[in-house]
Amino acid sequence: MKSYETSRLVTGQDMNHHDTLFAARMAEWFTEATFLGASNLYGKYGETDHLVAVEIHSMKFLGPSFNGDMIRFVSTGVKAGKTSLTVYTKALRNNTEIKIAEGFSTFVCIDGNKKKIPHNIVLDEPITEEEREMLEKFNKLQAK
């Protein structure tokens, strides 16, 4: 499955009163990372049709981040409908595999008149155990 990575540096202005990354800042960065991942899969930039977020299914905090940390966001498409695309994103600390947040967001493709249109995205089948776990987590969310 194809992934897209972005990174952010945590600075003093991103801290909360506990001297850890402010949850709202993580939510902002997480949402941006999922959009960039979805846009990368869609592959159309500057055209009249666009992807827009329709649901943030979940964003679970798994650990803290501190001033000076580099957060790497890895976004992977897990489900493609006719007009929708769901992306799983994980946030990792300091170039490690320490996961500090993860979740799913769904986007739809719209035309210049804000009407849903097919996106023609075809996702690869999951191959690795991690990819299968991503899809399984999303399917469990959908079942609730």
C-alpha positions in Angstrom: 0.0 0.0 0.0 1.3 3.4 -0.9 2.1 5.8 2.0 2.9 9.5 2.1 5.1 11.1 4.8 5.2 14.6 6.3 6.9 16.0 9.4 6.5 18.7 12.0 8.9 20.2 14.6 7.4 20.7 18.0 8.3 24.1 19.4 7.6 26.0 22.6 4.5 27.6 21.1 3.0 24.1 20.6 3.1 23.2 24.3 0.3 22.9 26.8 0.4 23.6 30.5 1.9 20.1 31.1 4.9 20.9 28.8 3.7 18.4 26.2 2.3 18.9 22.8 -1.1 20.6 22.9 -3.8 18.2 21.7 -5.4 20.8 19.4 -2.1 21.3 17.7 -1.7 17.6 17.1 -5.3 17.4 15.8 -4.5 20.2 13.3 -1.3 18.6 12.1 -3.0 15.1 12.0 -5.8 16.5 9.9 -3.4 18.2 7.5 -1.3 15.1 7.2 -4.3 12.9 6.3 -5.4 15.5 3.7 -1.9 15.5 2.2 -1.9 11.7 2.1 -5.2 11.6 0.4 -4.2 14.3 -2.1 -1.1 12.4 -2.9 -3.1 9.3 -3.7 -5.6 11.4 -5.7 -2.7 13.0 -7.6 -4.6 16.0 -9.0 -3.3 19.4 -7.9 -4.6 22.8 -9.0 -7.6 21.3 -10.9 -11.3 22.1 -10.6 -12.0 18.9 -8.7 -10.8 18.5 -5.1 -10.9 16.3 -2.1 -12.7 17.5 1.0 -12.8 16.0 4.5 -16.2 14.5 5.5 -15.3 12.6 8.6 -12.5 12.2 11.1 -13.4 8.8 12.4 -10.9 8.8 15.2 -7.6 10.2 16.3 -6.3 8.4 19.3 -3.4 9.8 21.4 -1.0 7.0 22.4 1.8 9.0 24.0 3.3 12.4 24.6 5.5 14.6 22.5 7.9 17.3 23.8 9.5 20.5 22.8 12.1 19.8 20.2 10.6 16.5 19.0 10.2 15.8 15.3 6.9 14.2 14.5 6.7 12.1 11.3 3.2 11.5 10.0 2.7 8.5 7.7 -0.6 8.4 5.8 -1.8 5.3 4.0 -5.0 4.9 1.9 -7.0 2.0 3.4 -10.4 2.2 1.7 -11.6 3.6 -1.6 -15.2 3.9 -2.5 -16.6 5.4 -5.7 -16.3 9.0 -4.5 -14.7 8.5 -1.0 -11.2 7.7 0.2 -10.3 6.8 3.8 -6.7 7.4 5.0 -5.0 5.9 8.1 -2.4 8.2 9.6 0.1 7.4 12.4 2.3 10.0 14.1 5.8 8.8 15.1 8.3 10.5 17.5 11.9 11.5 16.6 12.5 9.2 13.6 11.5 6.1 15.6 8.6 3.8 15.4 7.2 5.1 18.7 3.6 5.8 17.8 2.1 8.9 19.6 -1.2 9.1 17.7 -3.1 7.3 15.0 -6.5 7.5 13.3 -8.6 7.6 10.2 -10.2 10.4 8.1 -12.5 10.1 5.1 -12.5 12.4 2.1 -14.8 12.7 -0.9 -13.9 14.1 -4.3 -16.0 17.0 -5.6 -16.2 18.9 -8.8 -16.2 22.7 -9.3 -19.9 22.8 -8.4 -19.3 21.0 -5.1 -20.9 17.8 -6.3 -19.5 14.4 -5.5 -17.7 12.8 -8.4 -15.9 9.4 -8.9 -12.2 9.6 -8.1 -11.0 6.4 -9.9 -8.6 5.6 -7.1 -7.7 1.9 -6.8 -5.8 0.9 -3.7 -3.4 -2.0 -3.4 -4.4 -5.0 -1.3 -2.7 -5.1 2.1 0.4 -7.2 2.1 2.2 -6.6 5.4 0.8 -7.4 8.8 0.8 -3.7 9.6 -1.3 -3.0 6.5 -3.8 -5.7 7.4 -4.0 -4.3 10.9 -4.8 -0.8 9.6 -7.7 -2.2 7.5 -8.9 -4.3 10.3 -9.0 -1.3 12.7 -11.0 0.7 10.1 -13.4 -2.1 9.6 -14.0 -2.3 13.3 -14.7 1.4 13.4 -17.2 1.0 10.7 -19.0 -1.8 12.5 -19.7 0.3 15.5 
